[in-house]
Amino acid sequence: MIIGGILRVFKLGSKPPWTDEFATVFYSRGDDYSQISINTIISPAELLAPLKGYPIHNLKDVAALLIQQDNHPPLYFLIANLWQKLFPLEADNYISINSIRYLSVIFSIVGIFAIYWIAKKSFKSESIAQISAALMALSPFNIYLAQEARHYSLIILVAIASFGYCLHCINCLLEKKALSYFIIFGWLSINICGLLTHYFFALTLIAQAIAFIWLLYTHKILPNKSQSLRIVSVVIGVAFFSLIWITQVLPSSYGSAMTDWIRLDYSDWSEFFFPVGQFIYALATMIFVLPVKAPVVSIIIVSGILMVIFILKLFRFWQQGISHQINNPQYQPLIFFLTRFVVIAWGLFIILTYGFGYDITRGARYHFIYFPAIILLVAIGMSHFWQRNNSQFFQSQKIFVFFSKSGSQAIALILSLSFLGSLTVINNLAYQKPYQPTPIIQQIEKDAQPALILTYHKSIVQIGEMMAIAWERYRSSSPSDISFALIPYQDNPENYHPDFEQIIAKYPNQEFKLWTLNLQEDSTPKLCETPQKTRQAGYYGYVYHCNKKATT
């Protein structure tokens, strides 16, 4: 937990916040984006003004705002509302975004202990518990989520707890023990908390339910009347809560905008292949990653090749271990449940992506659905080799274990490589923020001219993109003269010309650089010339040199 905590706070504030993190801050404060002016010129201070001071809205206001205007359940945002008030404000009275990231860090650290506790109680094995905790602490995927001001560390913690109740229930059925009312209440409560944290947690519950029924049928486990009633009460309780929430709390138009960005484009055949690569990448990075976002192409290629080799060798190593562990009568039902759960979760990904056209692989974070099960399964397989010296196996795996002559050394090597992967994420060489505003600020400083940054406004996403640039200017204490303008979105790019000319006419500077970001077409305004293409992480468009004096 100490190692995991250090990794999660190391360089926590070095990465600029992005759109979704700004949304976390806004909605947890009970504010929306209506304060941001559209179709006019605004300064960085005006763009960041909603981030000043402590939240003034209460928890009821926060919940109402999320239900009416956003597409996220409110639990995490309610906690973040209270959390913000515990930390001092930054310079110029801005709220501390890093403080909200600390909330994710804490949930993630608690998750390390939670996976240890559940593995220890369920499998009654210290080695499985320790390896589970180590994998959770060092997981690059987990560290990536822990360093964001978002709700994914909390939902992973809730998912771990939900798995704990499932495994405890299975053990009680196998040992013919009663399920206490305390356990049933906790199980029901944690599942409801999961739905109130992230709606995709429903996929976790669906996969758990199917895997549980599959286990009962295959192993011919017959719960007694008391056990059956209490398990069914959890199912009914979750279903009843969901029905009430959908029909009585959420508005009829709810959710329409939440999944637009992950819709498959059926007109582009290449999009049918992207989900496969995205899925494999997210799965692999749960254990290990190399600098696949390095600035040098050769490093990216070598990193990708080494990752493939490592994952294949790790799978072989795990396969050998799990094939022995599954022969243990104590572990067999639990391994059966976890493996079936993962297969079903993968099946749900396939159905949603290719059946309904919702590519949920596009957001690596959505793999929280089955992440704790992967950690447990890998730990179970690896633990077989702890303090073992299977010379025949290690002779056949020389490429993987290098100089390792025992299972313990091989496990140490795997954890060391996982640690290397966590440093890769921390140093921004993998799982980079979707938007990198720093190069834009640096280029504006280099030009030494006032800059007007212009983009269209279709949703809160574009506001967040501009806020990231404004925040980076504030964070780096840049003296650059920057202004912003958001114009209404148009289906036809040619329709932007009137808005361009109107904004430029209002701009007070006579000579300046015009940045049209995230606009595909070159729409050179009358007073501007020499467009240059620009492309940074998350930003693309054109930079124009504009001179009002030349025309007057």
C-alpha positions in Angstrom: 0.0 0.0 0.0 2.9 2.4 0.7 4.5 1.6 -2.6 1.2 1.9 -4.4 0.5 5.2 -2.7 3.9 6.7 -3.6 3.4 5.7 -7.3 0.0 7.3 -7.4 1.0 10.7 -5.9 4.3 10.9 -7.8 4.0 13.6 -10.5 0.3 13.8 -9.8 0.1 17.4 -10.7 2.4 17.3 -13.7 -0.3 16.4 -16.2 -2.8 19.0 -17.4 -6.4 18.4 -16.6 -8.6 17.5 -19.5 -12.3 17.8 -20.5 -13.7 15.1 -18.2 -11.7 16.3 -15.2 -13.1 19.8 -15.7 -16.6 18.2 -15.9 -15.9 16.5 -12.6 -15.0 19.8 -10.9 -18.0 21.6 -12.5 -20.7 19.1 -11.7 -19.4 18.3 -8.2 -19.6 22.0 -7.4 -23.2 22.0 -8.6 -22.4 24.3 -11.5 -23.0 23.9 -15.2 -21.3 25.5 -18.2 -23.9 28.2 -18.7 -21.5 30.8 -17.2 -19.3 30.4 -20.3 -20.2 32.9 -23.0 -20.6 31.7 -26.6 -20.0 33.6 -29.8 -18.0 36.3 -28.1 -14.4 36.9 -27.1 -13.5 35.8 -23.6 -10.2 36.0 -21.7 -8.5 33.1 -19.9 -9.7 34.5 -16.6 -13.3 34.6 -17.7 -13.0 31.0 -19.0 -11.7 29.8 -15.7 -13.9 32.0 -13.5 -16.3 29.1 -12.6 -13.4 27.4 -10.9 -12.9 30.1 -8.3 -13.8 29.6 -4.7 -15.4 26.7 -2.8 -18.6 25.1 -3.9 -21.7 27.1 -2.9 -24.3 24.5 -3.9 -25.5 21.8 -1.5 -25.6 18.1 -2.2 -29.2 18.2 -3.3 -28.3 20.8 -6.0 -25.4 18.7 -7.2 -27.6 15.6 -7.5 -30.4 17.5 -9.3 -27.9 19.0 -11.8 -26.4 15.7 -12.7 -29.8 14.0 -13.2 -31.1 16.9 -15.3 -28.1 17.9 -17.3 -25.4 15.2 -17.2 -25.3 11.5 -17.8 -23.5 10.3 -14.7 -24.9 8.9 -11.5 -24.3 11.3 -8.6 -22.5 9.4 -5.8 -18.9 10.2 -6.6 -19.8 13.8 -7.4 -21.5 14.2 -4.0 -18.4 12.9 -2.3 -16.2 15.2 -4.4 -18.3 18.2 -3.4 -17.5 17.6 0.2 -13.9 16.7 -0.5 -13.1 20.0 -2.3 -13.9 22.0 0.9 -11.1 20.2 2.8 -8.2 21.7 0.9 -6.9 25.3 0.6 -7.6 27.2 -2.6 -4.8 27.8 -5.1 -3.4 31.1 -6.1 -5.9 33.6 -7.5 -8.6 31.7 -5.5 -8.9 28.8 -7.9 -10.1 25.4 -6.6 -7.3 22.8 -6.3 -7.8 20.2 -9.1 -5.0 18.1 -7.7 -7.0 17.8 -4.4 -9.8 16.1 -6.4 -7.2 13.8 -7.9 -6.1 12.9 -4.4 -9.6 11.6 -3.8 -9.0 9.1 -6.6 -5.7 8.2 -5.2 -7.2 7.4 -1.8 -9.9 5.2 -3.3 -7.2 3.4 -5.3 -5.0 2.8 -2.3 -8.0 1.4 -0.4 -8.5 -0.9 -3.4 -5.1 -2.4 -2.8 -6.1 -3.4 0.7 -9.5 -4.5 -0.5 -8.2 -6.9 -3.1 -5.8 -8.3 -0.5 -8.5 -8.8 2.1 -10.9 -10.5 -0.3 -8.3 -12.8 -1.8 -7.2 -13.8 1.8 -10.7 -14.4 3.0 -11.9 -16.2 -0.2 -8.9 -18.4 -1.0 -7.4 -18.6 2.5 -3.9 -18.1 0.9 -1.5 -15.5 2.0 0.5 -15.8 -1.3 -2.6 -15.2 -3.5 -3.5 -12.2 -1.3 -0.1 -10.7 -1.4 0.4 -11.1 -5.1 -3.1 -9.7 -5.7 -2.2 -6.6 -3.7 1.1 -6.3 -5.5 -0.5 -6.5 -8.9 -3.2 -4.0 -7.9 -0.6 -1.6 -6.5 1.7 -1.8 -9.6 -1.0 -2.1 -12.3 -0.3 0.6 -15.0 -4.1 0.6 -15.8 -5.0 1.2 -12.2 -2.4 4.0 -11.8 -3.7 5.7 -14.9 -7.2 5.9 -13.4 -5.9 6.8 -10.0 -4.2 9.9 -11.3 -7.4 11.4 -12.7 -10.0 13.5 -11.0 -12.7 11.0 -12.0 -14.9 8.3 -10.5 -13.1 5.2 -11.8 -11.0 4.5 -8.7 -14.2 4.5 -6.7 -16.1 2.2 -9.1 -13.1 -0.2 -9.1 -13.2 -0.3 -5.3 -16.9 -1.0 -5.4 -16.4 -3.7 -8.0 -13.8 -5.4 -5.7 -16.2 -5.3 -2.8 -19.0 -6.8 -5.0 -16.7 -9.6 -6.1 -15.9 -10.2 -2.4 -19.5 -10.7 -1.6 -19.9 -13.1 -4.6 -17.0 -15.2 -3.5 -18.1 -15.2 0.1 -21.6 -16.3 -1.0 -20.1 -19.2 -3.1 -18.0 -20.4 -0.1 -21.0 -20.3 2.1 -23.0 -22.4 -0.4 -20.1 -24.9 -0.6 -19.7 -25.1 3.1 -23.4 -25.2 3.8 -23.2 -22.1 5.9 -26.0 -19.5 6.4 -25.8 -16.1 4.7 -26.2 -13.6 7.5 -28.6 -10.6 7.1 -25.5 -8.4 7.6 -23.9 -9.9 4.5 -27.0 -9.7 2.4 -27.5 -6.0 3.4 -23.9 -5.2 2.6 -24.1 -7.0 -0.7 -27.2 -5.2 -1.8 -25.9 -1.9 -0.6 -22.6 -2.2 -2.4 -24.3 -3.1 -5.7 -26.6 -0.1 -5.4 -23.6 2.1 -4.7 -22.0 0.7 -7.8 -25.0 1.7 -9.9 -24.9 5.1 -8.3 -21.3 5.5 -9.2 -21.3 4.3 -12.9 -24.1 2.9 -14.9 -21.8 0.5 -16.7 -21.5 -1.3 -13.4 -24.7 -3.0 -14.5 -22.6 -5.0 -16.9 -20.5 -6.2 -14.0 -23.7 -7.3 -12.2 -25.1 -9.0 -15.3 -21.9 -11.0 -15.9 -21.7 -11.9 -12.2 -25.3 -13.2 -12.2 -24.8 -15.3 -15.3 -21.5 -16.7 -14.0 -23.1 -17.5 -10.7 -26.0 -19.4 -12.3 -23.5 -21.2 -14.5 -21.5 -22.3 -11.5 -24.5 -23.6 -9.6 -25.7 -25.6 -12.7 -22.3 -27.0 -13.6 -21.2 -28.0 -10.1 -24.7 -29.0 -9.1 -24.8 -26.7 -6.1 -28.3 -26.5 -4.6 -28.8 -23.7 -2.1 -31.1 -24.4 0.8 -34.4 -22.5 1.2 -32.8 -19.8 3.4 -29.8 -19.3 1.2 -32.0 -19.1 -1.9 -34.3 -16.5 -0.4 -31.5 -14.3 0.7 -29.7 -14.4 -2.6 -32.9 -13.7 -4.5 -33.6 -10.8 -2.2 -30.3 -9.2 -3.3 -31.3 -9.7 -7.0 -34.8 -8.3 -6.4 -33.5 -5.4 -4.3 -31.1 -4.3 -7.1 -33.7 -4.8 -9.8 -36.3 -2.8 -7.8 -33.9 0.0 -7.1 -32.9 0.1 -10.8 -36.6 0.2 -11.8 -37.4 3.0 -9.4 -34.3 5.0 -10.5 -35.1 4.7 -14.2 -38.8 5.4 -14.0 -39.1 7.8 -11.2 -35.8 9.7 -11.0 -34.2 10.0 -14.4 -35.9 12.2 -17.1 -37.2 10.5 -20.2 -34.4 12.1 -22.4 -31.6 10.9 -20.1 -28.6 9.2 -21.6 -29.0 10.2 -25.2 -25.7 12.1 -25.3 -23.7 9.7 -23.1 -22.8 7.2 -25.7 -22.8 9.3 -28.9 -19.0 9.4 -29.0 -18.6 5.6 -28.9 -21.0 4.9 -31.7 -19.4 2.8 -34.5 -19.2 4.5 -37.9 -20.6 1.7 -40.1 -19.5 3.7 -43.2 -15.8 3.2 -42.3 -14.9 -0.5 -42.5 -11.6 0.1 -40.6 -13.5 0.9 -37.5 -14.5 -2.7 -37.2 -10.9 -3.6 -36.5 -10.1 -0.8 -34.0 -12.0 -2.4 -31.1 -9.9 -5.5 -31.2 -6.6 -3.6 -30.8 -8.2 -1.3 -28.1 -9.4 -4.3 -26.2 -6.1 -6.1 -26.2 -4.2 -3.0 -25.2 -6.5 -2.3 -22.2 -6.2 -6.0 -21.1 -2.4 -6.1 -21.4 -1.9 -2.8 -19.6 -3.7 -4.2 -16.5 -0.3 -5.9 -15.8 2.3 -4.3 -18.0 3.0 -1.5 -20.5 6.0 0.1 -22.2 6.5 3.6 -23.8 3.9 3.2 -26.6 3.4 7.0 -26.5 7.1 7.9 -26.8 8.0 10.8 -29.1 10.2 8.5 -31.2 8.5 6.0 -33.6 11.3 3.4 -33.2 10.7 3.3 -29.5 7.0 2.8 -30.0 7.6 -0.1 -32.4 10.1 -1.8 -30.1 7.8 -1.3 -27.1 4.9 -2.8 -28.9 6.9 -5.9 -30.0 8.3 -6.4 -26.5 4.8 -6.0 -24.9 3.4 -8.7 -27.2 6.3 -11.1 -26.3 5.9 -10.4 -22.6 2.1 -10.9 -22.6 2.4 -14.2 -24.5 5.0 -15.4 -22.1 3.0 -14.3 -19.1 -0.1 -16.1 -20.5 1.9 -19.3 -20.8 3.3 -18.9 -17.3 -0.2 -18.2 -15.9 -1.7 -21.0 -17.9 0.7 -23.5 -16.3 -0.1 -22.1 -12.8 -3.9 -22.0 -13.2 -4.0 -25.6 -14.6 -2.5 -26.8 -11.3 -4.6 -24.5 -9.1 -7.8 -25.6 -10.6 -7.2 -29.1 -9.4 -7.4 -27.8 -5.8 -11.0 -28.6 -4.7 -11.0 -25.5 -2.5 -10.1 -23.2 -5.5 -12.0 -24.9 -8.3 -15.5 -23.3 -7.9 -14.0 -19.9 -7.3 -11.7 -20.1 -10.4 -14.7 -21.4 -12.4 -16.8 -18.4 -11.3 -14.0 -15.9 -12.1 -13.1 -17.3 -15.5 -16.7 -17.5 -16.6 -17.3 -14.0 -15.4 -14.5 -12.7 -17.5 -15.6 -14.6 -20.6 -19.1 -13.3 -20.2 -17.9 -9.7 -19.6 -15.9 -10.0 -22.8 -19.0 -11.4 -24.6 -20.9 -8.3 -23.4 -18.2 -6.1 -24.9 -18.5 -7.9 -28.2 -22.3 -7.7 -28.2 -22.4 -4.0 -27.4 -19.7 -3.2 -29.9 -20.6 -5.2 -32.9 -24.2 -6.0 -32.1 -25.5 -2.6 -31.0 -22.7 -0.4 -32.5 -21.5 1.0 -29.1 -17.8 0.6 -29.1 -17.1 0.6 -25.4 -13.5 -0.5 -26.0 -12.9 3.0 -27.1 -12.7 4.1 -23.5 -10.0 2.0 -21.8 -11.4 3.0 -18.5 -14.6 1.0 -19.2 -12.6 -2.2 -18.6 -13.1 -1.6 -14.9 -16.1 -3.9 -15.4 -13.8 -7.0 -15.1 -10.5 -5.6 -14.0 -10.6 -7.0 -10.4 -11.4 -10.5 -11.7 -8.3 -10.3 -14.0 -6.1 -9.3 -11.0 -7.4 -12.2 -8.9 -7.0 -14.8 -11.7 -3.5 -13.7 -12.5 -2.5 -13.8 -8.8 -4.1 -17.3 -8.4 -2.1 -18.6 -11.4 1.2 -17.0 -10.3 0.9 -18.1 -6.7 1.3 -21.7 -7.7 5.0 -21.0 -8.5 5.7 -19.2 -5.2 8.7 -20.9 -3.5 8.7 -23.6 -6.2 11.5 -24.8 -8.4 9.9 -26.6 -11.4 13.1 -27.1 -13.4 11.3 -28.6 -16.4 9.0 -25.7 -16.8 11.6 -23.1 -16.3 13.9 -24.7 -18.8 11.1 -24.3 -21.4 10.5 -20.7 -20.5 14.1 -19.3 -20.6 13.1 -16.3 -22.8 10.6 -15.2 -20.2 12.2 -15.9 -16.9 15.8 -15.0 -18.1 18.0 -16.0 -15.2 15.2 -17.0 -12.9 15.7 -20.5 -11.4 12.6 -20.6 -9.2 9.0 -19.5 -9.2 9.7 -16.8 -6.7 12.3 -15.2 -8.9 9.9 -15.4 -11.9 7.1 -13.7 -9.8 9.6 -11.0 -8.7 10.5 -10.4 -12.4 6.9 -10.0 -13.4 6.2 -7.6 -10.6 9.4 -5.6 -11.5 8.2 -5.3 -15.1 4.8 -4.2 -13.8 6.6 -1.6 -11.7 8.4 -0.5 -14.9 5.0 -0.2 -16.6 3.7 2.0 -13.8 6.6 4.4 -14.2 5.8 4.5 -17.9 2.3 5.8 -17.2 3.5 8.2 -14.5 6.0 9.7 -16.9 3.4 10.2 -19.6 4.7 7.6 -22.0 1.5 5.7 -21.9 -2.1 6.6 -21.2 -1.5 10.2 -22.0 -4.2 12.8 -21.4 -6.4 13.1 -24.5 -5.5 16.8 -24.7 -2.0 18.2 -24.4 -2.2 22.0 -24.3 1.5 22.6 -23.3 2.8 22.7 -26.9 0.2 25.2 -27.9 1.2 27.6 -25.0 4.9 27.1 -26.0 4.2 27.9 -29.6 2.2 31.0 -28.8 5.1 32.2 -26.6 7.5 31.5 -29.4 5.4 33.5 -31.9 5.5 36.5 -29.4 2.1 37.7 -30.8 -1.3 37.9 -29.3 -3.3 34.8 -30.1 -7.0 34.3 -30.6 -8.0 30.7 -30.2 -11.3 29.8 -31.9 -13.3 26.6 -32.0 -16.9 25.5 -32.5 -19.2 24.8 -29.6 -21.3 21.6 -29.8 -21.1 20.3 -26.2 -19.2 20.7 -23.0 -16.3 18.9 -24.6 -15.2 21.9 -26.6 -15.4 24.1 -23.5 -13.2 21.7 -21.7 -10.7 21.7 -24.5 -10.3 25.5 -24.3 -10.3 25.4 -20.5 -7.3 23.0 -20.6 -5.3 25.6 -22.6 -6.3 28.4 -20.3 -5.5 26.4 -17.2 -2.1 25.4 -18.6 -1.4 29.1 -19.2 -2.3 29.8 -15.6 -0.4 26.8 -14.2 2.8 27.6 -16.1 2.5 31.4 -15.4 2.8 32.1 -19.1 2.8 35.8 -20.0 1.3 35.0 -23.4 -1.6 37.2 -24.6 -4.4 34.7 -25.3 -8.1 35.1 -25.9 -10.8 32.5 -26.7 -14.0 32.3 -28.7 -16.5 29.5 -29.1 -18.8 29.8 -32.1 -22.0 27.7 -32.6 -21.5 24.4 -34.4 -22.3 24.2 -38.1 -22.8 21.1 -40.2 -21.4 22.9 -43.2 -17.9 24.3 -42.6 -18.5 27.1 -45.0 -21.1 28.5 -42.7 -18.4 29.3 -40.1 -17.2 32.3 -42.2 -19.7 34.9 -40.9 -18.9 34.0 -37.3 -15.2 34.1 -38.1 -15.4 37.6 -39.5 -17.6 38.8 -36.6 -15.2 37.5 -34.0 -12.2 38.9 -35.8 -13.9 42.3 -36.1 -14.4 42.4 -32.3 -10.8 41.4 -31.5 -9.0 44.5 -30.3 -5.5 43.7 -31.5 -4.5 44.8 -35.0 -2.0 42.0 -35.7 -2.3 38.6 -34.2 -2.3 34.8 -34.7 -5.7 33.1 -35.2 -5.9 29.4 -34.1 -8.9 27.6 -35.4 -8.7 24.4 -33.4 -10.5 21.1 -34.1 -11.9 22.4 -37.4 -11.2 20.1 -40.3 -11.5 22.6 -43.2 -9.2 25.5 -44.0 -11.6 28.5 -43.7 -9.1 31.4 -44.3 -10.7 34.7 -43.0 -10.5 37.8 -45.2 -8.0 39.5 -42.9 -5.7 36.5 -42.5 -3.2 34.6 -44.6 -0.5 31.9 -44.7 -2.4 29.1 -42.9 -0.2 26.5 -41.2 -1.6 23.1 -40.1 -1.1 22.3 -36.4 -1.6 19.0 -34.7 -1.1 18.3 -31.0 -2.5 15.5 -28.9 -6.2 16.2 -28.9 -5.9 19.4 -30.9 -5.7 19.9 -34.7 -6.5 22.8 -37.1 -4.9 25.8 -38.6 -2.9 28.8 -37.5 -3.3 32.1 -39.5 -1.4 35.3 -39.4 -4.0 38.1 -39.3 -3.3 41.8 -39.8 -6.1 44.4 -39.7 -3.7 47.2 -40.5 -2.8 45.8 -43.9 -6.4 46.2 -45.1 -7.1 49.5 -43.5 
